[in-house]
Amino acid sequence: MIATAMKLQEASRDAVHDEMIMEIVKHIVEIRNVVDDEGFIKEMYNYSAMLSAMTTTLVTHALLTEEQINDMLETIKEMDTVGEELLNEYRNN
């Protein structure tokens, strides 16, 4: 349990310090005084979304084996296919 908690902590730290995430922060700092409020809000939203996605990815890799990740991705693909089929059926009726 402690090992899992440490993996989660490391994944979160690594996400925050990821090179791509840090570039986004650098960009936001550079433009903060030249964009309007709406532009700044959009940039902050993009940063938040990217940080969340990176954290989720790193946490997933910290907690699951490669086989488990592949199984999860396959299940997601199957669910997407079923969802598309149902949507197409709904649209055609």
C-alpha positions in Angstrom: 0.0 0.0 0.0 2.8 2.4 0.8 4.6 1.4 -2.5 1.4 2.3 -4.4 1.0 5.6 -2.6 4.7 6.4 -3.5 4.1 5.5 -7.1 1.0 7.8 -7.2 3.0 10.6 -5.6 5.9 10.1 -8.1 3.5 10.0 -11.1 1.8 13.3 -9.9 5.2 14.9 -9.5 6.5 13.7 -12.8 3.3 15.1 -14.5 3.8 18.5 -13.1 7.5 18.6 -14.0 7.0 17.0 -17.5 8.9 19.0 -20.2 5.7 19.5 -22.3 3.7 20.7 -19.3 6.5 23.1 -18.3 6.6 24.5 -21.8 2.9 25.3 -21.5 3.5 27.1 -18.2 6.3 29.1 -19.8 4.0 30.1 -22.6 1.3 31.2 -20.2 3.8 33.3 -18.2 5.0 34.9 -21.4 1.6 35.9 -22.7 -0.2 36.7 -19.5 0.1 40.5 -20.0 -0.6 40.5 -23.7 -3.8 38.5 -24.0 -7.3 39.4 -22.8 -9.0 37.6 -20.0 -10.7 35.2 -22.3 -7.5 34.2 -24.0 -5.8 33.8 -20.6 -8.7 31.6 -19.4 -8.4 29.4 -22.5 -4.7 29.0 -22.0 -5.2 28.1 -18.3 -8.0 25.6 -19.3 -5.6 24.0 -21.8 -2.9 23.8 -19.2 -5.3 22.1 -16.7 -6.5 19.6 -19.3 -3.0 18.7 -20.4 -1.8 18.3 -16.7 -4.9 16.2 -15.9 -4.3 14.0 -19.0 -0.6 13.6 -18.2 -1.2 12.8 -14.6 -3.8 10.2 -15.5 -1.5 8.6 -18.1 1.4 8.4 -15.6 -0.8 7.1 -12.8 -2.2 4.4 -15.1 1.3 3.3 -16.1 2.3 3.3 -12.4 -0.5 1.1 -11.3 -1.2 -1.2 -14.3 1.0 -3.7 -16.1 1.5 -3.3 -19.9 -0.9 -6.2 -20.4 -3.6 -4.6 -18.2 -3.2 -1.3 -20.1 -3.6 -3.1 -23.4 -6.7 -4.9 -22.2 -8.1 -1.6 -21.0 -7.4 0.1 -24.3 -9.0 -2.9 -26.2 -12.1 -2.7 -24.0 -12.3 1.1 -24.7 -12.1 0.5 -28.4 -14.8 -2.2 -28.2 -17.1 0.2 -26.2 -16.5 3.0 -28.8 -17.4 0.6 -31.6 -20.6 -0.4 -29.9 -21.4 3.2 -29.1 -20.9 4.2 -32.7 -23.1 1.3 -33.9 -25.9 2.3 -31.6 -25.6 5.9 -32.6 -25.7 5.0 -36.3 -28.7 2.7 -35.7 -30.5 5.5 -33.8 -29.8 8.0 -36.7 -31.0 5.6 -39.3 -34.3 5.0 -37.5 
